[in-house]
Amino acid sequence: MDTKGRLVAGSHNRNEFVLINADEVGRVTSVKELSGQICQICGDEIEITVDGEPFVACNECAFPICRPCYEYERREGNQACPQCKTRFKRIKGSPRVDGDEDEEGFDDLDHEFDLANGVSESVHSSHFNMGRGPYNAGFAGSEVDGATLKPEIPLLTYGQEDDGISADKHALIVPPFMNRAKRVHPMPFSDTASSVSLPPRPMDPKKDLAVYGYGTVAWKDRMEEWRKRQNDKLQMVKHQGDGGHNDGDVDDPDMPKMDEGRQPLSRKLPISSSKINPYRMVILIRMVILGLFFHYRILHPVKDAYALWLISVICEIWFAASWILDQFPKWFPIERETYLDRLSLRYEKEGKPSELAPVDVFVSTVDPMKEPPLITANTVLSILSVDYPVDKVACYVSDDGAAMLTFEALSETAEFARKWVPFCKKFNIEPRAPEWYFAEKVDYLKDKVHPSFVRERRAMKREYEDFKIRINGLVTMAQKVPEDGWTMQDGTPWPGNDVRDHPGMIQVFLGNNGVHDIEGNELPRLVYVSREKRPGFDHHKKAGAMNALIRVSAVISNAPYMLNVDCDHYINNSKALRESMCFLMDPTSGKKICYVQFPQRFDGIDRHDRYSNRNIVFFDINMKGLDGIQGPIYVGTGCVFRRQALYGYDAPPKKKAPGKTCNCLPKWVLCCCSSRKKKAKGKSKDKSKEKSTKSKKTKDPSTQIHALENIEEGIEGIDSEKSSLMPQIKFEKKFGQSPVFIASTLLEDGGVPPGATSASLLKEAIHVISCGYEDKTEWGKEVGWIYGSVTEDILTGFKMHCHGWRSVYCIPKRPAFKGSAPINLSDRLHQVLRWALGSVEILFSRHCPIWYGYGCGLKPLERFSYINSVVYPLTSVPLLAYCTLPAVCLLTGKFIVPEISNYASILFMLMFLSIAVTSILEIQWGGVGIDDLWRNEQFWVIGGVSSHLFALFQGLLKVIAGVNTNFTVTSKAGDDGEFSELYMFKWTTLLIPPLTLLIINIIGVIVGISDAISNGYESWGPLFGRLFFAIWVILHLYPFLKGMMGKQSGVPTILIVWSILLASIFSLLWVRINPFLDRGGIVLEPCGLDCN
């Protein structure tokens, strides 16, 4: 797809296709078509030599053969090229064999001869046995009798009968015998005294190569099975010797490297039993106390306040059910540890291209006035400078507002990246978002020994200040929109002048063959995407934009993994992609992982975190608990996905362990067991047939791949036949009518479909982002981000878990991502309102976890967590009622509890004690602070009686009356000073319920105290329970009160509150003890006597 740096705009439905000229800075080539050579014998890629050229075994016909197969054919085969039958010549670096002529022109004494000890041969054989299954011809001969094998028997015909070869000349497959040292890697020359010399096998040039096992399907299957067995064996190798009994293996130079490189890339770290077992015990004890508590509450009603008692009991039962839903998913918390060195050892071998999987990064933005372009630019710069191979990273920026400001800012970002990316990688700085790097108040000279670092850092800071001036200048210009709309530099009208009616736009700013950095190195691909929008179409907000990015990235780069971040979430740890690959690319457990979720961390939040923006309790306690079950839920950003999981495929089926029998049992017992199994098998035969036919359609990934291999219309080398008509129709209904995109879905390891031309890719890229592409498809239903809720993240993760996938929670020591959060009270409440509204929408949809997804791969405790994530807005109603009860009790003199006995006192004390102990133990194993836990409890009450309540009513209006409510994009952090927005007051209707609760409870406290003062000491005892209840509500609403009052010129808010409260109390006391007022006692009259 060669756009020559021009903006591509078009509409598939209107048959429009326009190339708009851009400035010379943006002239790049977008896609590099890679063509690698594959060995025609074993199917592996041919290595690249030190000169940068592919290895060539035959100089006559250049038949593609890798070096291990070449050396094996020279050593064990017929020493000739399979295609032209020319005898192989010795290449520098290969050992000499019999029949080689004397070469001149190079000196290669290291490999000239096969030494007697077989070190060189063992090294090649051990490397050969790592990845070449069928060529495992070597064996250790310490326990093999050389006389038992005939030297005339050739090797490796893989069971293929040939009439031209006599019966005594057929090849045998010799099993790899193990010597007493139990080698995992069989070495052919481990014992020269007992080894058997094997002659080369004869190959008839007139015969087809399939006779000898080359290229057959069965041969490839055997190769893959051998590789799997070899990997399983290598997993059991211990890194250290076992007390000197394995001395023979320690001397092997390749064994330590292979062992370390094949160990797991991550491991689970269960919470210590000394922390988790007491926690579980307290939970069980708390449940028993809850049962006794409700037993007492239900059997002891308050007759003179029956309505208050009934409301309180109903609320308490709901709170207990919510606690159970929230508590039990924390039963198996775990932590994880990654090994980045093993990842590099396995996939980044020295002298060879990196084998790490490519990653497509998605950045979504809508309104540049609410999401500042400078914040988006910093996110993009942190992505482009990530510590990952540049040819395996592609950044796609979705501009869903079609703003020319975003387009111009991204063009400036691409130019600045040419200087910023090499600076980051040269000095290995963190973080790699310039705004936050230069704002850090740390010693930037720490661990920096390069003499030019200070000079280049100062120069780069000046460059970034100039970049900020240019971006801010663009923002200033965009404040006033011209009457005729925006125009580009060449005079062409901006295609997105009408935000609701514009064609799709694609611009490739950076790419593999495009603009290089100032040091001449390649840069990652950077693509601007704005999907087509037309009136009358439902574009599904952020979820629709993300699905458009999935399709356009599949056409352009098609990486097997995708990372999505919000425009204000930059990469804080440059190794974040490597951290996720330790899970996704792990050969043992990575195949079943659908995504790796990172915790959200935030900058720019005040030290006290007044409104619980960090959400530490959720990310460090709840998510760790979910990771021990089936994985964390998807939270909308900072998540690396497997592309195949987003396509709606089921997780790979788990293979059952082979059955085990015991030979020590009598034969009649085994016969009885086998007969019972046969009967049960016969009864369930019909059912198993039905299940197998269903599972083949959904579960077998190989069946899916082979059924789709002929539907790629418009691509070279793929024939369209009538037999492929039905599969083609089926997958067009699922993925849409784009043959190039459908072909890309078949490539599990990613990559552009073979034979695709630049013109076809360019056409399909515009096609897949057209507004009508998803019509009558499964996009948003079973494929991609799921529609139906403004919180598409919960729904998308839930669908993947229902397909049997599991997710992983990764918490690196250095936070992987950081973002900005709304620290203003009104913005924070609106953000919580949007989340709660999405949960309500899911609750009343067909995807509700209460009734959806039974009989699939979703685990029960994981379902508990999803149910809790969608029903929590319902808690707003009982919470509002429960917070109103203290004021009502204080104003009426009634209470929800009768006279408390000793038994009731013990129950209440145990109840509060169990709540406190549970919180303390959670703090202990979760690693959070007590202030974080308290802030979380406070904002749970504030958000519950405001945002959650409004979300519940809005959701009901949408479901019942069809009234749609639009959410407001949360404003990102600005530059008006540190914590400037914290004290900004913005009136909204969300403030009314908590403000009302606060006022009536304060009035209730004043009235209750005044009443107790008026009635004497007897009324103080019953008052304490009501006062405690009301003060509990006031303390939880204290951050709200502080946000309402704002900044009082340095005077602490708590001082003002207590001043008002104490002033009221002292005023009432003064009224009580005022001696000048008549109290209605004995009236003293003057007696009329003159005592003087």
Disulfide bonds with the S-S distance in Angstrom:
none
